[in-house]
Amino acid sequence: MTKPKRPKDLRAGLASIYGGTPRAPSEDPAPRREVGVIASGGAPGVFLREQRQNLVEENATLRSELSQLRQDGGADLLLDPAVIGDRFPSDRTRHAFADEAFVALRESIRLNGQDQPILVRPHPSESGRYEIAYGRRRREACRQLGLQIKARVKVLDDAELLRVMVRENQEREQLSLYERGAFVRQLAMAEKLSVRALAETLGISAGYVSRLMRLPLFSPALEELIGDPRGFSMRLLEELAQVLGGPAAEERVLSAWGSVRPASSPDGRARQVLALLRPAAEDDDRRTRKVLVRRGGKPLAWRRERADGGVSIDFAASLAPAEIDGVVAALHKALGV
């Protein structure tokens, strides 16, 4: 049986199968139109344009949603610790970035990564920079390790930033009395806030603010000499504040310290400072303090002239916070503020 001869031209073969009229192989075919973006007048070109527009719109929507997530505190970023600064004074002493707890935190991050993000806000005026609300020890640990830090970005104004920072303070039990007092004093000086404004901002009584404001703020030289003050009691801190408030008190300590055999603990060295300054402080008190109020023969408040020319009012430790709040309120009323 003779096999049918295979057409040399494919179109001719298909035409013979379906009964069409074949085109001679010598005839030039009509120029074919390439399917693609160039064929903008055809259906494929229209489809591609629509797809491209949809992608652009979808990308814009995703960017907007991501931006909103960041503002709502729902998006985490990896940031260089160097681009995260501080808007308000730190609530930690330098010892908090070198103690055993910090070393353990840094080692945990090195081995296991960072579990909890820190909270930051975009810098109000510097693009690509941020300001921290909480997480300073994690930031420092990542900086020392050369790692990026996981940060939750949220848009906050100054008041909101401070509220978040204070709330974190209050929930963090290990924040010491010294750190609380130093933070309150530095915040008052930096932001020029009154006792009442501080009390409202921090959510604590004016009496407690006043008491924290009287605690000492050690200079770097004095803190180097005494050591870590985070374990000091309220009574010890108040005693230190009293003797260090005298004229040239710190200079007297630093000049006389060479004749002292330093104690082995910060608490012991603080008491040595008290011993060095107490006689002079008692003399200063007799000269500069005047009893303002007595109850049952016992002084409750004193007026004290400071070395800088200002005047301070000291309250007895026996006064309850509510009583001090009453005095502060009366003072505000008398001054019309």
C-alpha positions in Angstrom: 0.0 0.0 0.0 1.4 3.4 -1.0 1.8 5.9 1.9 0.4 9.4 1.3 3.0 11.9 0.4 3.7 14.2 3.4 3.1 17.9 2.5 6.2 20.0 2.7 4.2 22.9 4.0 2.4 22.5 7.4 -0.4 24.8 6.4 -0.9 22.9 3.2 -1.0 19.6 5.2 -3.6 21.0 7.7 -5.7 22.3 4.8 -5.7 18.8 3.1 -6.9 17.2 6.3 -9.7 19.7 7.0 -10.6 20.1 3.4 -9.5 23.6 3.0 -7.7 25.1 0.0 -4.0 24.9 0.5 -1.8 27.9 -0.1 1.1 27.4 -2.4 4.4 27.1 -0.5 5.9 29.8 -2.6 3.3 32.4 -1.5 4.6 34.8 1.2 2.6 34.5 4.4 1.0 37.5 5.9 3.4 39.1 8.5 2.6 37.6 11.9 1.9 39.9 14.9 4.0 39.4 18.0 2.0 39.0 21.2 3.3 41.2 23.9 3.4 44.7 25.3 4.2 46.0 21.8 0.8 44.8 20.6 -0.9 47.4 22.6 -3.9 47.5 20.3 -4.8 43.9 20.8 -6.4 41.9 23.7 -3.0 40.7 25.2 -1.7 44.2 25.4 -4.8 45.5 27.1 -4.6 42.6 29.6 -1.0 43.4 30.4 -1.7 47.0 30.9 -4.6 46.2 33.3 -2.4 43.7 35.2 0.4 46.3 35.5 -2.1 48.9 36.8 -3.5 46.4 39.3 -0.1 45.6 40.6 0.7 49.3 41.1 -2.5 49.8 43.0 -2.0 46.7 45.1 1.5 47.8 46.0 0.3 51.3 47.0 -2.4 49.7 49.2 0.1 47.3 50.9 2.4 50.2 51.6 -0.4 52.2 53.1 -1.5 49.2 55.3 2.1 48.6 56.4 2.5 52.3 57.3 -0.7 52.2 59.3 0.5 49.0 61.1 3.7 50.8 62.1 1.7 53.7 63.4 -0.6 51.4 65.4 2.4 49.6 66.8 1.7 46.4 64.8 4.8 46.2 62.6 8.3 45.3 63.6 11.5 46.5 61.9 15.1 45.5 62.1 17.1 48.7 62.9 20.6 49.7 63.5 20.9 50.6 67.2 22.9 53.7 66.1 19.9 55.3 64.5 17.8 55.1 67.8 18.3 58.1 70.1 16.8 59.4 73.4 14.2 62.1 73.7 14.0 62.1 77.5 16.7 61.4 80.1 17.5 57.7 80.7 15.9 56.0 83.7 18.9 53.8 84.1 22.3 54.4 85.7 25.5 53.3 83.8 25.7 50.3 86.2 22.5 48.8 84.7 24.5 48.3 81.4 27.3 46.3 83.1 25.9 44.2 85.8 25.3 40.4 85.8 21.7 40.8 84.7 22.8 42.8 81.6 25.6 40.3 80.8 23.0 37.5 81.0 20.6 39.4 78.7 23.3 40.1 76.2 24.4 36.4 76.2 20.7 35.3 75.7 20.3 37.6 72.7 23.6 36.3 71.3 22.6 32.7 71.6 18.8 32.8 71.1 18.0 36.1 69.4 15.8 38.9 70.7 12.5 37.8 72.0 10.7 41.1 72.6 10.9 44.1 70.4 11.7 47.5 71.9 9.3 50.4 71.2 10.4 53.5 69.2 8.9 56.4 67.4 10.0 58.0 64.2 12.2 61.0 64.8 10.1 64.2 64.4 12.6 65.9 62.2 15.3 63.5 61.0 14.3 61.0 58.4 15.6 57.5 59.0 16.2 58.1 62.7 14.1 57.0 65.7 13.6 57.8 69.4 13.3 55.1 72.1 10.4 54.7 74.5 11.6 51.6 76.3 14.2 48.8 75.7 17.4 50.7 76.4 19.2 47.6 77.8 18.2 45.5 74.7 19.4 48.3 72.5 22.8 48.4 74.2 23.1 44.6 74.2 22.5 44.6 70.4 24.9 47.5 69.9 27.7 45.6 71.7 26.9 42.5 69.7 26.9 44.3 66.4 23.4 43.1 65.7 20.3 44.9 64.3 17.6 45.3 66.9 13.9 44.3 66.5 11.9 47.4 67.1 8.2 48.2 67.0 7.6 51.6 65.4 4.7 53.7 66.6 3.9 57.4 66.0 3.8 59.1 69.4 3.9 62.7 70.5 6.1 63.8 73.4 3.4 63.3 76.0 2.5 59.9 74.8 6.1 58.9 74.6 6.7 60.0 78.2 3.6 58.2 79.4 4.7 54.9 77.8 8.1 55.3 79.3 6.7 56.0 82.8 4.3 53.1 82.5 7.2 50.8 81.7 9.0 52.3 84.7 6.2 51.5 87.1 5.8 48.0 85.8 9.5 47.3 86.1 10.0 46.4 89.8 13.8 46.4 89.6 14.0 50.1 89.0 15.7 51.5 92.1 14.9 54.5 94.3 18.1 56.2 93.1 17.2 55.7 89.4 13.6 57.0 90.0 14.9 60.0 91.8 17.6 60.8 89.2 15.1 60.4 86.4 12.6 62.7 88.1 15.2 65.4 88.8 16.7 65.3 85.3 13.2 65.3 83.7 12.3 68.4 85.8 15.4 70.2 84.8 15.3 69.2 81.1 11.6 70.0 80.6 11.3 72.8 83.2 8.4 71.0 84.9 7.0 72.0 88.3 6.3 69.4 91.0 2.6 69.5 90.2 3.2 69.0 86.5 5.6 66.2 87.2 3.0 64.5 89.5 0.4 64.7 86.8 2.7 63.5 84.1 4.1 60.6 86.1 0.8 59.6 87.7 2.2 59.8 91.3 1.5 62.1 94.2 3.1 65.5 94.5 4.4 64.6 97.9 6.2 61.6 96.5 7.6 63.7 93.6 8.9 66.2 96.1 10.6 63.5 98.1 12.2 62.0 95.0 13.4 65.4 94.0 15.3 65.7 97.2 17.3 62.6 96.6 20.9 63.1 95.4 22.1 63.0 91.9 25.7 61.9 92.0 28.3 63.4 89.6 30.3 60.9 87.6 33.3 61.4 89.9 31.3 60.8 93.0 29.5 57.8 91.6 32.9 56.3 90.5 34.1 56.7 94.1 31.0 55.3 95.9 29.9 52.7 93.3 26.5 51.4 92.3 23.8 53.3 94.3 20.9 51.2 93.1 20.7 49.3 96.4 20.6 52.3 98.6 17.6 52.8 100.9 15.5 55.9 101.0 16.9 56.9 104.4 20.5 56.5 103.2 19.8 58.5 100.1 18.1 61.3 102.0 21.1 61.5 104.4 23.5 61.7 101.5 21.4 64.5 99.9 21.5 66.4 103.2 25.3 66.4 103.5 26.0 66.7 99.8 23.9 69.9 99.6 26.4 71.9 101.5 28.9 74.2 99.9 31.8 72.5 98.2 30.7 69.2 99.7 31.8 67.0 96.8 35.2 68.8 96.6 35.8 68.0 100.3 35.0 64.4 99.8 37.3 64.0 96.8 40.2 65.8 98.5 39.9 63.8 101.7 39.2 60.4 100.2 42.9 59.7 99.8 43.2 59.3 103.6 40.2 56.9 103.8 40.5 53.1 103.4 37.5 52.5 101.2 34.9 50.0 102.4 34.2 46.9 100.3 30.6 47.7 99.3 28.9 50.8 97.9 26.7 51.0 101.0 29.8 51.1 103.2 31.5 53.7 101.0 28.4 55.9 101.1 28.5 55.8 104.9 32.2 56.8 104.8 31.1 59.9 102.7 28.5 60.7 105.4 31.2 60.4 108.1 33.4 62.8 106.2 30.7 65.4 105.6 28.4 65.1 108.6 30.2 67.5 111.0 30.4 70.2 108.4 26.8 69.5 107.3 25.6 69.9 110.9 27.4 73.2 111.2 25.9 74.3 107.9 22.4 73.3 109.1 22.7 75.3 112.2 23.7 78.4 110.2 21.3 78.1 107.3 18.2 76.1 108.6 15.3 77.7 110.3 12.4 75.8 111.7 9.1 76.8 110.0 6.6 74.4 111.6 6.5 72.4 114.8 4.0 69.9 116.1 4.1 68.7 119.7 7.4 70.4 120.0 9.0 68.5 117.1 10.1 70.3 113.9 8.1 69.3 110.8 9.6 71.7 108.2 12.7 73.8 107.8 13.7 76.7 105.6 17.2 76.2 104.3 19.4 78.6 102.3 21.4 76.8 99.6 24.9 77.4 98.5 23.6 78.6 95.1 21.5 81.4 96.8 18.2 79.6 96.5 15.9 78.5 99.3 14.7 75.0 100.0 12.0 73.7 102.3 12.8 70.4 104.0 10.1 68.2 105.5 10.5 65.8 108.4 10.5 62.1 107.4 7.6 61.5 109.8 5.2 63.5 107.6 2.9 61.4 105.6 2.8 61.9 101.7 -0.8 63.2 102.0 0.4 65.9 104.4 3.2 67.0 102.1 0.7 67.0 99.2 -1.5 69.4 101.3 1.5 71.7 101.9 2.4 71.7 98.1 -1.2 72.5 97.2 -1.3 75.4 99.6 2.0 76.7 98.2 0.6 76.6 94.7 -2.5 78.5 95.9 -0.5 81.1 97.7 1.7 81.7 94.6 -1.3 81.7 92.2 0.1 78.9 90.0 
